[in-house]
Amino acid sequence: ILEFDGASSGNPGKSGAGAVLRDGNQVQRFSQGLGTQTNNSAEYQGLLLGLKEASNQGYDRVHVRGDSQLVCKQ
């Protein structure tokens, strides 16, 4: 399971993104500062961060969860 999120302080504003990758009892967390971006851009960056990490670790399928309808419905 890959869960992602992104946020900005202001829109646009200082932003960051994060992702959590869960596989059984194993939990990995990833985050990054993004500088000035919109909240939607930060959400996309959170998804990309998580997908890249999952791919780097050899996962070829993940179940994705996020709170951004814009990102999740595209």
ChimeraX attribute file (.defattr): number of C-alpha atoms within 10 A of each C-alpha:
attribute: neighborCount
match mode: 1-to-1
recipient: residues
	/A:1	15
	/A:2	22
	/A:3	20
	/A:4	27
	/A:5	24
	/A:6	26
	/A:7	23
	/A:8	21
	/A:9	13
	/A:10	12
	/A:11	13
	/A:12	16
	/A:13	15
	/A:14	17
	/A:15	22
	/A:16	24
	/A:17	25
	/A:18	22
	/A:19	26
	/A:20	21
	/A:21	21
	/A:22	16
	/A:23	10
	/A:24	7
	/A:25	5
	/A:26	7
	/A:27	11
	/A:28	12
	/A:29	14
	/A:30	14
	/A:31	17
	/A:32	15
	/A:33	12
	/A:34	19
	/A:35	13
	/A:36	17
	/A:37	18
	/A:38	20
	/A:39	23
	/A:40	19
	/A:41	19
	/A:42	26
	/A:43	27
	/A:44	18
	/A:45	23
	/A:46	26
	/A:47	24
	/A:48	16
	/A:49	20
	/A:50	26
	/A:51	22
	/A:52	12
	/A:53	18
	/A:54	19
	/A:55	12
	/A:56	10
	/A:57	9
	/A:58	9
	/A:59	11
	/A:60	9
	/A:61	11
	/A:62	16
	/A:63	9
	/A:64	14
	/A:65	16
	/A:66	17
	/A:67	12
	/A:68	15
	/A:69	9
	/A:70	11
	/A:71	14
	/A:72	13
	/A:73	6
	/A:74	5
